[in-house]
Amino acid sequence: MKKEYIIPIFVPHLGCPNNCIFCNQKKISGQTKMVTAQDVYDTIDYYLKNFKDNNKYVEVAFFGGSFTAIEREKQEELLGAVQKYIKNKKVNSIRISTRPDAIDKDILKMLKKYKVKTIELGVQSMNNYILDRCERGHTVEDVKKASKLIRRNGFILGHQMMVGLPESTVQDEINSAKEIIKLKPKIVRVYPVLVIKDTPLVDEYEKGEYMPLTVTQAVERCKEIVAMFNKNKINVIRIGLQNTEEISDPANKASQVVAGPFHPAFRQLVESSMWYDSILDKIKKINTKVIEVEIKANPENINNIIGHKKENVQKLKQVYDVDVVVKADEKIKPGKFEIEILKTYS
């Protein structure tokens, strides 16, 4: 199996026709200058030198901004810079992220010419009121139209959605997930809203007009949505913003995060909580008073079963007085587990 590598190239805020109230791409990416073809060459060369596996799949990903909304000449300059690496088979494909209202047939024809394989849309919500409240500048209908065009033209479709947007409720987010599932993306990213410096949202926060989710609330909302995507076999490739110098604990001086559910291991918190619910449900179905159980699972799931800083094991002991022994077993399929009662009350 090939090791997959991403070469990230940030094009911060290029092409965005407006400022979403939660967004400051320059702060998030830590990059402010205009990207050039030379920047693309330099970035790809740097990453290729540091990739160690010979048997690998390499994708160049243009993140940030709205790639297909920038000037056509700049799009072709940046995509063109990748072509020599694709021709000599050092790079396998290209991924871009963009706005739903910046996709049409001509754009897709151009992207296909330059070997773009995956297109991620910044959906954020499937509720027009919330999109307008956040000054997104596009509608739900734009999302549906762009998604269908992308799939029909043979691209891999990705969606990005957010939880905790201003005035967005749990039910709004569940409904958004349901609508996203209908559009059949192959991949999704789920982000809880963080309050970032130099955004309209930070002004609302400081005036008491917006209250961000706590980490616990964000985990609860995300795990329900992630479970929906998992059930429909949609690959959740990211949960929460990547931990960087700019996106880190608000207590850090270099952090651009003012408030919100930041956690360096947010994905693990979500997935561990999902495992905890599954294990607890199984224990509750056992028709006897359990003192100790043994859980066997695939090695790749062990950390999430134990929980971040052993939180799941400790919580089962503190709340239900159940001792848990966790063992790795490669014979068990990833995502599955077996439970055995070791001790019960007589």
N, C-alpha and C positions, 0 to 999 in steps of 0.2 A: 504494500500500500504506500502511495506517495505521500510524503510529508508536504503539507500545504503551507505556503508562505505568502504573506501580504506585504507589498511595498506601498506604504501610505504616502500620498502626495496631497498636501492641503492647499486648497484654493479658497482661502477664507473670504466669504461674503461676496465673491465675484458673482455677478449676475442676479443677486437678490434684488427685486424691485422695491422691497420695503423691509422694515425692521420688525420682526416678530417681537412681542414684548418680553419674551424669555431669552432671547438670543443675543449673543455677542461672539460670533465665530472667531474674531481676532483674539479675544481673551481665551476662549476655549482651546484653540489650536496653538496659541503662543506664537502665531505667525502673522505678520502684517503686510509684508511686501508682495508685489505682483509676481506671480510665478511665471517663469519663462521655460523655453525648451531646454536651455542649459541647466536649469534647476532640475528638470526631469532626468536628464542624462546623469547629473551628479548624484541624485538620490538613488536611481536604479543601480548605478555602478557601486555605490557605497554598500547597499544592501546585498547585492550579489556577491561581493567579496566576503561578506560575513555569514552567508548561508553555508552550512556545513554538509547537509545531506546531498548526495549525488542524485538520489531518486526523489525528486521533488516536483511540486506543482507551484508555479509562481504567478501571482496575479498583481498587477499594478492597479491601485485603487485611488481614484480622485475623490477625496472627501471634502466636506465643507462647502459652503456656498450653494449655488445652484448651477451645476456644470453646463447644462444645455441652455441656460438663460444668458450666458456670457456671449460676447461677440463671436460669430461663426469663425472668424479668422483665428481668434485665440483658441477656440476649441480644437480646431484642426492643427494648430501649432503644437499644442500639448499632446494630443493623441498621436500626431505624426512623429513626435519624439520617441514614442514607444515602439514604433514599427520595426526598427532595425533589430530590436531585442526579440520581437516575436518571430521575425524571419530567421534569425540564427538560433531560435528555440531556447533562448535563455529566459524568456517570459512567455507564459502560456495564454494569458487572457488579460482583459481590462474590465474594471468595474467603475461605475460612476454613481454619484448620488445627485438628485436634482428635485425640482419642484414638480408637482402634478400638472401645473398649468404651463409647463415649459417642454411639453412632449407633443409632437405631431408626426405625421408620416415622413416628411422630409428630414426631420431631425433623426428619426430612427434609421432612415436609409443611410445617412452619413455615418451614424454610429456603427452600423453593421460593416460599412466599408473599412473602418478603422479597427475592426476586430473586437469591439466592445461586446462582452458576453452577459454582464449582469447590470441591471439598472435598479437602483434603490430609490424609492419615492419617499419624501418626507411627508407622510400622511398626518401624523400627530393625533388627529381626532376625526371621527366620521360624523360629527355633529356640527352643522353649519353655524349655529349660534356660538359655539365655543371657538370655532375657527375664526369667526369675525371678532369675537372678544379678544383673541390673541393676535389680531391683525395679521393673519396668515396671508390674506390676499388671494386665496383660492377657495373653491367650494368642494363639497363632497362629490358633486357631479364631475368635476375635474379629475378627481382621484379615480373614479370609476372608468371614465373615458380613457385616461392615460394607462391604467392598469390593463385594460382590455387590448389596447393598441400594442403595448409592450409584449404581452403574451402571444398575441396573434403573429407578431413579427419574429418570434423565435428567441427572444431574450429571456434570461432568467429574471423573474420579477421579485423584488424585495420591497418590503414596507417598513417604515419606522413609525412607531406610535409612542405617545407619552401618557403618563398617568400623573394626576395632581395638577392639571392645568387649571387656571382660574375658572371657577364656577363649575368645573367638571366633577360629577359625582361618580360613585362606584358603578352605578347602573349605566351612566353615560359611557364609561370605559368598557364595560362588558358589551354594550351594544356596538361600540366601535370595533371591538375584537370580532364580534359576530359578522359585521359588515366586511371587515378585512378578510375573514375566512372565505366569504362568498366570492371574493375576487381572486382567490387561489394563488397567493404569492408562494414562492418556494422557501423564502427566508424572511424573518422579521427581526427587528431590534425593538426592545422595550426600554424606555427611559423614564425614570421618575424626574419630575421637574426640580431643578436646582435653581436657587436665586443667584444670578451671576452679576458681578459688578458692572456698572455702566449700562444697565438695561432699564427699560420702563418698569419691569417687574420689581426691581429693587426699590424703586420709588413707591410702588404700591405696598410693598412689604414694610417699608419704613413708616408709612402712614397708617399701617394696620389694616389696609384694604385687601391684602392677600396673606393667607396663612399657609405656608408650605406644609406638606405631609411630614410626619415624623418617620424615622427609619422603619419602625414597626408597622405604621399605616401603609407605607410604600411597599413593604414586603407582602403584606396581606393582599393589597390590590394587584400587585404584579403576579403573585403565585396563581391567582385565579385565572388571570389572562394567559399566563404561560401554559397552564394546564389545558386550556381551550385549544391553544395552538398545537401543543403536543398531541392531543387527542385527534386533531385533524392532520397530523403528520406534516406540520409546517415547522421547519428548522429555526429555532430561536437562537440566533448566532451571537446576540449580546443582550445582557440585562444590566442596565445602568451604564453611565458614562465611564470611560476608561480612566483609571487613576493615573494622573500625571502631576507635574509640578504645579500646573495651573488649576487642575481639577483635583483638589485634595481637601483635607480637613480645613474648615474655615479658620481654625486656630493657627494654621500655618501662614506666615507673612506673605509668602509667594502665591497663596491660593487666591483664585478669583471667585471662589464660592463664598457668598455672604451667609446663606442659610439653606436649609432643605435637607432631604434625606441622603446625604453623602455617606458612603461607607466604602472602604477600599476593597471589601470582599462582598459587594452587594449581591452579585449573582449567587454566590454560595449561600448567603442568607436566605434567598428566595428558594433555591433548590433544596436546601437542608430543611426548610420549613415544610416543603411539599413531602419530603421523605418522612418527617416527623408525623404528619397527619396520616400518611399511609400506614406507618408502623403502629401508631396508636389505635387506628381503626381496626387493625388485625388483632391487637391485644384485647380490645374491648369485645371482640366477637368470640374470644375464647371463654367458654362457659365455666370458668373457675377463677379463684383468686390467685393471681400470678405474683411470684416473688422475684423470679429470675428467668430471663429468656436469652436464647442465642439467636443472633441474626446472621445469616450467611448471604453474601452478595458478591457481585463481580468487583474485582479490585478497583475499577474506575469509579465505583459508587461509594466506596467505604468512607471517604472524607465527608461527603454530604450526609451519610447516615449518622455518623458520629456528631456532625454539626460543627459550625464555626466555634473554635475554642471549646469543643466537646459539649456544646450547648444542648443538643438533643438528648445525649446520655444523661446529663445532669438534670435536665427538666423532667425526664421520665422518672428519675429517682426522687426528686423533690416533690413533684405533683402527685405521682401515682405510686411511689414507693416500689418501683420496679428496677431491678438491676439488669443491665444490658451488656451482653458479651457480643462483640462484633468480630466476625471472621471473614476473610477474603476467600472466595471460591471461584476460580476461573470457569468452572463448568456452568455457572449460573449466568444467564444472559444479562447484559447491561440493562439497567432499569427495572430488573426483577429482584426479588429477595425471598428467602425462606426463613421461617421463624419456628423455633423449637422451644418448648417449655422445659426449663431445667429444674425449677423448684416452684411448688405451690404451697399454699397454706393447707394443712391437713384438715 
